Amino acid sequence: PLVVSDKQEVVLWDLAEKNRLIYNFALDERQTVYNMEKTKPEDQRKYITYQDQQNKLPALKKQFPEYKWVYSKVLQMTLKKLDANFKSFFGLLKNGHTDARPPNFRGKDFFFTLCYNQSGFKLEENMLILSHKHPSGVLLAFELDYEPIGDIIQVEVFQDFKKRWFTSITCEVE
């Protein structure tokens, strides 16, 4: 488990909340477009894609500057997670799983995992440092009790149902 200070916890929750909202807004947009398009002939339907939603992030940040607090790749990975959830849902349906359910909205008490993919993090000795632009300026640096082997390609920070903090580090090893 990670040792997280009270100030760091506030920042992590603020960042997770922005990601939760992006996820929910993107889900709502996909559902709205789907409901409008489903009445059209199949060859005329146009649906929202990950790329469409990712391309809207710069405009969103201009309209709502607090989204600049979150490292850009983290927001992009949130949209990728939604896209993967839809692909999984449709794949299950295609394979006959009648109990498959589409992605759900995430509630306010849900800590949305922060996924840093390829950048936005660094490892200095045994300290993992995560990028952000939260107005508090609190440093998100966490001591690791192990040394990752290989090149780090992804870092995820999450909280479990017992309110413990964890990181999952994916490395590329020869």
N, C-alpha and C positions, 0 to 999 in steps of 0.2 A: 504493500500500500504506500501511497504518497503521503508525505507530511505536508499539509496545506494550512497556512495561517488564516486567521479570520479575514484579513484584508484580501488575501489571494482568493479565498472562497467567494467573496462578494464579486470580484472581477470575473472569476470563472462562471458564476451564475449569470452575470450580466451578458457575457459573451454567448453562453449557451442559450439564453433567452432570445437573443437576436437570431440565432440559428433556428431555434424552434419556430419563431415567427416566420422566417423565410420559408421554412418547410411547409408550414400551414398555409401561407399565402400562395405558394407555388402549387400546393395540392388543390386549393380552392380554385385557382386559375385553370388547372387541368380538368377538374370536374365541371366547371362552368362551360369551358370550350367543348368538352365531350358531350354534355347535354344539348348544346346548340347544334353540334355537328351530326349527332346520331340520327337525326331525322332526314338527313341528306342521303342521296345514293352513295354507296360505298366509295366509288371512284372519285367522288367530289369532296370527300371529307378531308379536313386538314386539322391535325392535332398539334398540341404544344409539345415541343421536345426539350430535352435538357439544354441544347444549344440555344434555343429561343430564350429560355429563362435565364441562362447564364449571361447572355448578351444584354439583358435588362439590368444587371447588377450595377453598372456605373451610373445609370440614370437614377436608380433607387437610392444610391449613396448620396447623390446630389440632393434629392428630395428629402431624404431622411439621414442627415449626417451621422447619427449615432451608429449606423451600420459600418461606418469607417473604423469603428473601434475594433472590428473583427478582421483578422488577416484575410485577404481576398480568397486565398486557396481554401480556407475553412468554409467560407460561404459556398464556394463552388462545390466542395465535397458534400455539403448538405444537399444541394440540388442533385448531385450524382446519386446520393443515397435514396432520394425520392424516386429518381428514374429507375434505379435498380429494384426498388420495392415494387414499382409498377411492372417491370419486366418479369420479376418473379411471380407476381400475381397472374399475369396473362399466360406465363409459361405453365403454371399449375392448372389454370383453366383449360388450356389447350391439351394437357395430358389427362384430362378427365377428373380432376380434383374438384368436385362440386362444393366442397366445404371451404374453398379458397376465398379469402376476403381481400378487398382492395386496401391500399394504405389508409390508415386512420389519421385524424388530426391528433396532435400531441398536446396534452393538457399543461397548464401553467406549472404544476409541480414536477414536470418531467424534465430531468437534466438531459439536454441534448448533447450527445458526445461530440467533442471538438476534435476534428480530424485534420491534422496538418499533413498534407501530402507533398512530398518532394522539397518543400521549403517552408520557411516560417519558424524554424526551430534550429537550435544548435546544441551541441554537447561540448561542454568545457569541463575537462577532467570528468568528474562524476555528476555534474550539474546539467540538467536538462533545462534549457531556456526557451520559452515560447514567445513569439511575437504577438503584439497587440497594440492598439492605440487607445486604450481605455483612458478617460480623462484623469483617473486617479494616479496614473503613472506607476502603479504597483508592479514590481518586477515579478514575473511568473517564472521563477527558477526553483527547480525541485531536485533534491538530492536523490540519486538512484542508488539502490543497494546492490546493483550488478552493473557490469560493463557490457553494453551491447556488442555483439560480434558482427563485423561486416559493416557495410555502408547503410546508414539509416535512410529508409525511403518513405516511411510514414510513421507518424506519432498520433496516437489517440489518447485523449484524457476523458475519463468518465467517472461517475459516482454510482455506486451500487445502491440497492434498496436499504442497506444498513448505514448509508451515508458515509461509506469509506471511499477514498479517492484512489484511483488506479491509473496507470498508463499502460498502453499496449504499444510496443515499438516493433515495427516490421523492418527487418534488415535484409539486404541482399548479400549473400555469402557465395564465394567462389566454390 
